[in-house]
Amino acid sequence: MSMTHSMLIRTFVLPPITIHKESLEDKKMSSAAVERLLVRTTKLSTITIKLYRLVIIIRMGILVLFFKWRISTALVMMSSPDTNDTSTVGAMWAVSIAGELWFALMWVLDQLPKMQPVHRAVDVTALDESLLPTMDVFVTTADPDKEPPLVTVNTILSILAADYPADRFTCYVSDDGGAPLTREAVAEAARFAGLWVPFCRKHGVEPRNPEAYFFSPGTASVGAGYKGRAWPELARDRRRVRREYEELRLRIDALKAGDMRRQRWSLADGTCLRRGTVEDHAGVVDVLIGRPSRTPQLGVRTIVDGTTNLQLMDLSSVDLRVPAVVYMCREKRHGRAHHRKAGAMNALLRASAVLSNAPFILNLDCDHYVNNSEALRAGVCLLLDGGGGSDVAFVQFPQRFDGVDPADRYANHNRVFFNCTELGLDGLQGPIYVGTGCMFRRSALYGVDPPRWRPHRGAAAGKDDDDDAAIKPDTFGLSTPFLGSVRVVLEQWNTSTSPPCSFDGAAIGEATALVSCGYEDRTAWGRDIGWMYDTVTEDVATGLCLHRRGWRSAYCATAPDAFRGTAPLNLTDRLHQVLRWAAGSLEIFFSRNNALRLRTGRLHPLQRVAYLNTTVYPFTSIFLLVYCAFPVIPLLATNATAGTFSMGTQPSATYIAFLAALMLTLAMVAVLEVRWSGITLGEWWRNEQFWMVSATSAYLAAVVQVALKVAAGKEISFRLTAKQTTTTSSGADVNEKFAELYAVRWTVLMVPPAVVLAVNVTSMAAAIQGGRWRNGPAAVLAMVFNAWVVVHLYPFALGLMGRWSKTLNPILLLIAVFTIRLICFILHLHML
């Protein structure tokens, strides 16, 4: 990013508010006053945003004039007596105009919701310790083969070491595969937490993920992230903890080896049928670490014997308490619908209600660890904010990733979505829920209305008379203790009061019953309460249901990043990930949660537009493939001027003027969007490139899958994204670290973009060889279009080349070929 760019951003991004605890105490401000100071929201109304809106409006006006001229020209062409085959020409014009209209509509749907971005500055120091509510943290995992246990262990340890009172949050780990390996690994993490958590508190280390802290570049040195004691003591404690952590890694590796042997034995003798499988096993709720006491428990002063090699930490001034940890595995049986991750989340929601029943819930995937120890406090600030936090159903944090290749070949960071789209939606009704790194208000998940839509509240504790009527067995199920926990939460919806929790045998037994596979029968789970079913993108559907009830959401970007995870480096895994998202979006479009069908005045009009855009974008692949791979591309036709662009005639001056104006305004919108969002042009361009790769592959497959589901009832297959370890040892080679990036794993999703790439490269070569590029503006525009497609598919070409892409650059190869052809053409002219 240039210095000018950075200076421009600093002119309108509001710096965080600094409110010192001392000043609050001096003024003796009440807790309600403190709540109003937790968050400050400011609209980004600088010259950049104003220009951005102006250019969007101008481009929309140009689009209206262009289509008016385009349609009238088409009618004239089709009615002309010089037209030989009216039906063919009419079909070509219809396809061309339909595609252009669709592309224009998708651009409008994408830009309109982003015209009111806001910035939220959160000050966690203004949040008094006594105001911190209890919180339940949900960690979900399903397959230890694709989600390594070591990754899950590090996520759990980062949560337990977060800067939040140990007696006020509980970590729940959902093992949806019922794997003994995962359960044993979580138990190992619980044991190691007794050393890791006090070490983090003593020295204030960041990040509090052991793997990232010990082995990531930039944190491998002793002084990295240093906040606490003198370096000699930190170095001694660090060596001790690192040695223990390396032993933990060895134990987990031994567990994996033993699990593989057990799997081979069970397959040989058939015992897996008796022990349970991934899709058939009993429910389990196991409290690995109980709820700690409310008073801090300090360690004892340790005297290190200099005559021995024994190294012990001095924890005399450190709180030794570790937050509670609960392992959960819901029951699964053959013939039952389990609803994938949404079913696991709803099981966690019920089980936690009878154990801790915290008013707030943090949802994390097993590979997303806490990177900023104050992240939990930051989310609480937005939920407790006195300026409207009671209407906030969830707080979405941006997703950030470790281990992505430096060039971000496949746009894993997705900066345009998180830094532009989500930030823009924060100025409307709130950002879209994207599956992980999200903090919820429990009462909102129970299907109740937000406070502003409750005109008849009780005079007591904010109790709604309709709440008791809504708490019915046919809605929530038959568990009396669970119904009581729901009633407690709904009665205290406007407070941060923490209800009492219990981890006794009766509560654990009730929680086990609540995770049985038959509990949800004939209830509203997955339809009106909890996480939504009938789609593989339960996150978007759940957020849409909350927004349509009138709830808002908030966007919280912290520095450093609140959470960090892993992303698929391999092209095949990345395409399957995009396929799952696209198919799930189309499922929502064809469901009762279609943004066009929702009849509610509580959903902001532009928020409705955003959800419509989120659910229909895969249809773009149909028109894009016609444009990119249709055999009537001008340079492949017999007549160089006959093709999709000209429709039999040379482009007029009006067409060229419209094209120039549209491209110019598009470039201006992109530059201004980059300016106000803070991303770089390189990140924006990488996003555009991978959009082309996805639209010609995964989007088309999603359309086919959903069409089969709608027409024939064929369910969409779900492929879990493989998680990779985020770090390696400090001495690891860079090529070894990103070896997965160059692995070529063939999939049918690669066929359409490979055909498109081959057709356009061949078209360009034919144009140079036959000299068609000299046949007027139509041929030139056609060749420019071919080059536009090839450049966008450049990351896909690198993926196909595998390791050859490190030494043989496709762009350089194309340039060399075209240069040779140009030299041959010039020599041919001289010889004439």
URTA-V93618 format. One line per field, one symbol per residue. ss: DSSP state (H for helix, E for strand, - for the rest). psi: psi as a letter, one per 20 degrees, with the letter a starting at -180 (. if undefined). A space follows every 50 residues. Layout:
ss = ???
psi = ???
This chain:
ss = --HHHHHHHHHH--------HHHHHHH---HHHHHH--EEEEE---HHHH HHHHHHHHHHHHHHHHHHHHHHHHHHHHH------HHHHHHHHHHHHHHH HHHHHHHHHHHH-----EEEEE-HHH--HHH---EEEEEEE-----E-HH HHHHHHHHHH-----HHHEEEEEEE----HHHHHHHHHHHHHHHHHHHHH HHH------HHHHHH---------------HHHHHHHHHHHHHHHHHHHH HHHHHHHHHHHHHHHHHHH--HHHH-E--EE--EEEEEE--------E-- ------------------E----EEEEEE--E-------HHHHHHHHHHH HHHHH----EEEEEE---EE----HHHHHHHHHH----HHHEEEEEE--E EE------------HHHHHHHHHHH------------EEEEHHHH----- HHH---E------EHHHHHH--HHHH---HHHHHHHHHHHH--------- ----HHHHHHHHHH----------E---E--------HHHHHHHHHHH-- -EEEEE------EEEE----HHHHHHHHHHHHHHHHHHH----------- ----HHHHHHHHHHHHHHHHHHHHHHHHH----HHH-------------- --HHHHHHHHHHHHHHHHHHHHHHHHH---HHHHHHHHHHHHHHH--HHH HHHHHHHHHHHH----------E----------HHHH-HHHH-------H HHHHHHHHHHHHHHHHHHHH-HHH--HHHHHHHHHHHHHHHH-HHHHHHH HHHHHH---HHHHHHHHHHHHHHHHHHHHHH-
psi = prhggghhhihiopqqpooqhghhhhilqrhhhghijhpppppnlrhghg hggghggghhghgghghghgghhghgghipiipgnhgggggggggghggh ggggghgghhhgijilqrppppohiioqhiiprqqpppppqhoighnphh ggghgghhghjqmqphjjqpopooniikphggghhhhgghghhhggghgh hgilqprkogghghiqpijhqhipkpidaqgggggghggghhghhhhggh hhhhggghhhghggghhgijihhhhqahjnrrqpopohprprriqqoqaq ppopoiirjpoqqokhkppiqpqqppppoqpqqqiqpikchghhhhghgg ghhighlqhqpppprijorohoijhhhghhghhipijjhijohqopqqpq qrjqqhilgklhhlhgghifghhghhidirrqpkhrlppqpghhijjrqr hiknhmqqidkkpphighhhnqhigirjoghghhhgggghhkhjrkpoqq rpkrhghgghhhhijqijhipkajpigiqbqqakqimhgggghghghhii qrrqpoororqgqqaqqphqgghghhghggggghghghhjaijphhipnp jippghhggghghhiihhihhghhhghhjpijpgiirgpijoahghlirq prhgghgggggghghghgggghhhghhjrrhghghhggghgggghjfhgg hgggghghgghijpqpqpoppppqphrrqhjqqghhhkhhhjpoopqhhi gghgggggghghggghgggikiijkrhghghghhgghggghhjghghghh ichhihhophghggggghgghgghgghhhhi.
